[in-house]
Amino acid sequence: MLKTKTYKSFIFCVLFFLALTQVHAQSSDPPITDMDDIFTDYVKDITAAAALTGSIGLAWSKQYIGPFIQRPSHWGIGISVGTVTLKMNNIEKMAAAILGVDLSRSFADKQILPSYVAEMRVGGNSRRRLDFGIKGGFLPVVPILFKNGLDYNFLHYGFDVRYGLLHEYKHTPDLGIGIEVDRVKGGLTNDSQGEIEYIRGAETSSLTYDTWSINAKAGVSKTFFYPSITIFANLKIGISLSKSGYKFDGSSLQILENDGAGGTVFNNIHQKSKSQLEKSGEYLSDIFGTGKFTVTPESISCILDKNVFNLNTTEGVSFNFYNGCVLQFTFMFDFTHLEYGGSISFRYQR
């Protein structure tokens, strides 16, 4: 049986360290329950924020832009920049454990998760009243300006198809339905490692998220002082499929394992065979209790699958201020997770 030492510095770490110091290294030992709870809540929070982030872009005020195959053809191109709220409590605990940084002094209880996308929409034909939109944006690894030594990155892309049910005329609004698919992926990376007991030797550590969202949507819009001001509202309902977790990278990674003689020893993973690496992943999955560990010669990662239900709205106003140049302000609210956000869009639309 493994007897671990209790470090004084663990007093200042997040709650699950208190559990880590008392579990045994044998696979038959109970899982680290505090890690289980914090990791699960972290994935739930980041998935909710990433799902709402998918609403940035393609929320065009008009429910149908008109047919492309006619003169003049109907299409548009632009950019949307926005943020959504993100609960920080569990992220701070995970950052302390995995990244070895204290975010509590730099961030409020709720922080923003930013994103931007370039977007384009083209109309279909006049008989089917369809239009099609695509969007995409990315941010390579860049430092976060909060004196924590963290790097942040994200990737966001998606597409939608809309069908115009009712064309605006006098006192009647535009009505439309559609389906939208989005992927939001990103993470935080640090050039150090938290004091996680069974793993050491990481050169970099990361918190990651990767969320696919599939939503059906319905919308209404009405233009006033044509064509200057359009108000709109959209309802989206669907599901988000997330694979989020954490990862350690390095050429000298070690795992605390049984030595075969009743004791324990840190073993270098780069010296292990493929079958031994698979067993090490199963061993860590049993110890930590939540998520699936994958061990390679130069990395250790843990991923938890999480599916969440989405029910959110996007509403706002757009201004066609000069010959097809549109400035739009959008507010977003997630009823299932009580997150919210907003975006500003600029596009040329004809």
VOBA-74951 format. One record per residue (C-alpha): residue number from 1; residue in one letter; x negated, y, z negated. Coordinates in steps of 0.1 Angstrom, whole numbers. Each point is the difference from the previous one (the first is absolute). Example, Ala and Ser with C-alpha at 12.3 -4.5 7.8 and 13.67 -1.06 7.14 Angstrom:
2
   pos   code      c1      c2      c3
     1      a    -123     -45     -78
     2      s     -14      34       7
This chain:
350
   pos   code      c1      c2      c3
     1      m       0       0       0
     2      l     -12      34       9
     3      k      -6      25     -29
     4      t      -2      35      12
     5      k     -14      31     -17
     6      t      21      30      -7
     7      y     -16      33      11
     8      k       6      32     -18
     9      s       4      18      33
    10      f      31     -21       7
    11      i      19      22     -24
    12      f       0      28      26
    13      c      11     -23      29
    14      v      34      -8      11
    15      l      22     -25     -18
    16      f      -8     -31      20
    17      f     -37       1     -11
    18      l      12     -10     -35
    19      a      14     -32      16
    20      l     -30      -6      22
    21      t     -23      -2     -30
    22      q      19     -29     -15
    23      v       7     -24      29
    24      h     -21     -31       6
    25      a     -18      -8      32
    26      q      16     -34       5
    27      s      27      -1      26
    28      s      24     -15     -26
    29      d      -1      31     -21
    30      p      29      24       0
    31      p       0      28      26
    32      i      -9      36      -8
    33      t      35      13      -7
    34      d      -8      37      -3
    35      m     -18      -2      33
    36      d      30     -17      14
    37      d      24      28     -11
    38      i     -22      29      10
    39      f      -9     -15      34
    40      t      36      -8       8
    41      d      12      35     -10
    42      y     -28      16      20
    43      v      10     -19      31
    44      k      37       9      -5
    45      d      -9      37      -4
    46      i     -24       2      30
    47      t      25     -19      22
    48      a      28      24      -8
    49      a     -21      30       8
    50      a     -14     -16      32
    51      a      35      -9      11
    52      l      12      35      -3
    53      t     -31      13      17
    54      g      12     -19      31
    55      s      28      26       3
    56      i     -26      27       9
    57      g       3       4      37
    58      l      27      -9      26
    59      a      27      16     -22
    60      w      10      23      29
    61      s      29      23      -7
    62      k      20      -8      32
    63      q      14     -35       0
    64      y      -6      -4      37
    65      i     -23      21      21
    66      g      15      -8      34
    67      p     -10     -21      30
    68      f     -36      -1      12
    69      i       9     -10      36
    70      q      15      32      12
    71      r      -9      36       7
    72      p     -10      15     -23
    73      s     -13     -32     -18
    74      h       5      -1     -38
    75      w     -30      -8     -22
    76      g     -20      15     -28
    77      i     -34      -2     -17
    78      g     -12      14     -33
    79      i     -15      -6     -35
    80      s      15      -5     -35
    81      v     -19       5     -33
    82      g      15     -10     -33
    83      t      -3     -15     -35
    84      v      20     -22     -23
    85      t      -1      -4     -38
    86      l     -20     -28     -16
    87      k       3     -12     -36
    88      m     -36       1     -14
    89      n       3     -19     -33
    90      n      -8     -35      13
    91      i     -23      13      27
    92      e     -21      17     -27
    93      k      -2     -33     -19
    94      m     -10     -19      31
    95      a     -26      26      10
    96      a     -16      -2     -35
    97      a      -1     -38       2
    98      i     -10      -5      36
    99      l     -17      32      11
   100      g     -15      10     -33
   101      v      13      36       1
   102      d      24      20     -22
   103      l      26      17      21
   104      s      21      12     -29
   105      r     -19      33      -3
   106      s       3       7      37
   107      f      35      -9       8
   108      a      34       8     -14
   109      d      26     -28      -9
   110      k      12       3      36
   111      q     -24       6      29
   112      i       6       4      37
   113      l      -8     -26      27
   114      p      -8      20      32
   115      s       4     -10      36
   116      y       2      14      35
   117      v      10     -13      34
   118      a      -1      11      36
   119      e      33      -9      15
   120      m      17      -3      34
   121      r      35      -7      11
   122      v      15      -6      35
   123      g      36      -4      11
   124      g      15     -30      17
   125      n      26       3      27
   126      s      33      19       0
   127      r      22     -31      -1
   128      r     -16     -18     -31
   129      r      -8      32     -20
   130      l     -31     -15     -15
   131      d     -33      17     -10
   132      f     -33     -15     -11
   133      g     -25      14     -25
   134      i     -36     -10     -10
   135      k     -23      15     -26
   136      g     -34      -5     -15
   137      g     -26      15     -22
   138      f     -31     -10     -20
   139      l     -26      14     -24
   140      p     -34     -16      -1
   141      v     -18      -4     -33
   142      v      -3      35     -15
   143      p      -9      11     -36
   144      i      28      11     -23
   145      l      -8      35     -13
   146      f       7      -9     -37
   147      k     -36      -7     -12
   148      n       7     -37      -4
   149      g     -22     -12      28
   150      l      29     -17      17
   151      d       6      -4      38
   152      y      35      -1      14
   153      n      12     -13      34
   154      f      33      -8      17
   155      l      16     -13      32
   156      h      36       8       9
   157      y      18      -9      32
   158      g      35     -11      12
   159      f      27       2      26
   160      d      38       3       2
   161      v      29      -4      24
   162      r      31      22      -3
   163      y      34      -1      16
   164      g      22      30       3
   165      l      35      -8     -11
   166      l      16      34       3
   167      h     -12      31      19
   168      e       3      33     -17
   169      y      28      22      14
   170      k      15      31     -15
   171      h      11     -11     -35
   172      t     -12     -36       2
   173      p     -36     -10     -10
   174      d     -25     -23      15
   175      l       2     -36     -14
   176      g     -26     -27       5
   177      i     -13     -33     -12
   178      g     -33     -17       3
   179      i     -27     -23     -13
   180      e     -35      10     -12
   181      v     -31     -20      -8
   182      d     -30      15     -19
   183      r     -33     -11     -14
   184      v     -18      20     -27
   185      k     -34     -13     -11
   186      g     -27      16     -21
   187      g     -21      -1     -32
   188      l     -24      15     -25
   189      t     -37     -11       0
   190      n     -27       7     -26
   191      d     -37      -8      -1
   192      s       2     -17     -33
   193      q      21     -27     -18
   194      g      22       1     -31
   195      e      -7     -23     -30
   196      i      20     -30      12
   197      e     -13     -29     -19
   198      y      -2     -29      25
   199      i     -16      19      29
   200      r     -31      21       2
   201      g     -26      12      24
   202      a      23      20      24
   203      e     -16      27      21
   204      t      35      15       8
   205      s      34      -6     -13
   206      s      34       8      15
   207      l      37       3      -6
   208      t      19      -7      32
   209      y      36       0      13
   210      d      15     -11      33
   211      t      38       3       5
   212      w      22      -7      29
   213      s      35      15      -1
   214      i      30      -9      22
   215      n      30      23      -3
   216      a      33       4      17
   217      k      11      37       1
   218      a      29      22       8
   219      g       0      37       4
   220      v      21      31       6
   221      s     -11      35      12
   222      k      16      33      10
   223      t     -14      30      18
   224      f       9      35      -9
   225      f      -8      32      19
   226      y      -9     -23      29
   227      p     -28      -9       5
   228      s     -16      16     -30
   229      i       9     -19     -32
   230      t       8     -37      -5
   231      i       8     -16     -33
   232      f      -1     -38      -3
   233      a       2     -29     -24
   234      n     -10     -37       4
   235      l       7     -31     -21
   236      k     -25     -29       1
   237      i       4     -34     -14
   238      g     -24     -29       3
   239      i     -29     -20     -16
   240      s     -37       6      -5
   241      l     -25     -29       0
   242      s     -32       8     -19
   243      k     -34     -16      -4
   244      s     -18      21     -26
   245      g     -28      -7     -24
   246      y     -36       6      -8
   247      k     -34     -11      14
   248      f     -37      -2     -10
   249      d     -28       1      26
   250      g     -37      -6      -4
   251      s     -28     -23       8
   252      s      -6      -9     -37
   253      l      35      -8     -12
   254      q       3     -25     -29
   255      i      29     -19     -16
   256      l       0     -12     -36
   257      e       6     -38       2
   258      n      -5     -32     -20
   259      d     -35     -13       2
   260      g      10     -37      -4
   261      a     -16      -3     -34
   262      g      27      17     -22
   263      g     -13      35       6
   264      t       4      27      26
   265      v     -22      17      25
   266      f       2      27      26
   267      n      -4     -16      35
   268      n     -10      19      31
   269      i      28      -5      26
   270      h     -23       5      30
   271      q     -17     -33      -9
   272      k      33     -20       1
   273      s      13     -22      28
   274      k      34       6      17
   275      s      17     -25     -22
   276      q     -16      14     -31
   277      l      12      35       9
   278      e      36     -13       4
   279      k      -2     -16     -34
   280      s     -13      32     -15
   281      g      30      19      15
   282      e      24     -26     -15
   283      y     -18       3     -34
   284      l       3      38       0
   285      s      37      -2      10
   286      d       7     -23     -29
   287      i     -19      22     -25
   288      f      16      33      10
   289      g      34     -15       6
   290      t      13      24      27
   291      g     -10       4      36
   292      k     -21     -23      23
   293      f     -38       3      -2
   294      t     -21      -5      31
   295      v     -38      -4      -5
   296      t     -25       4      28
   297      p     -38       2      -2
   298      e       1      38      -3
   299      s      35       8     -14
   300      i      26      -9     -25
   301      s      36      12       7
   302      c      34      -4     -17
   303      i      32       6      19
   304      l      36       0     -13
   305      d      29      -3      24
   306      k      29      22      -9
   307      n      33       6      18
   308      v      22      30     -10
   309      f      34      12      11
   310      n       2      35      15
   311      l      28      25      -1
   312      n     -11      36       8
   313      t      11      31      18
   314      t     -17      26      21
   315      e      16      34       5
   316      g     -11      34      10
   317      v       1      28      25
   318      s     -18       8      33
   319      f      -5      33      18
   320      n      -3       1      38
   321      f     -18      34      -1
   322      y     -14       2      35
   323      n       8     -19      32
   324      g      -2     -35     -15
   325      c     -25       6     -28
   326      v      16     -15     -31
   327      l      -9       5     -37
   328      q      16     -25     -23
   329      f       2      -3     -38
   330      t      10     -34     -14
   331      f       8     -12     -35
   332      m      -1     -37      -9
   333      f      15     -19     -30
   334      d      -2     -37      -9
   335      f      31     -11     -20
   336      t     -15     -34     -10
   337      h     -32      12     -15
   338      l       8      37      -7
   339      e     -29      13      20
   340      y       2      31      23
   341      g     -21      19      25
   342      g       0      25      28
   343      s     -16       7      33
   344      i      -5      28      25
   345      s       1      -8      37
   346      f      -9      20      31
   347      r       8     -12      35
   348      y       7       9      36
   349      q      33     -15      11
   350      r      20       4      32
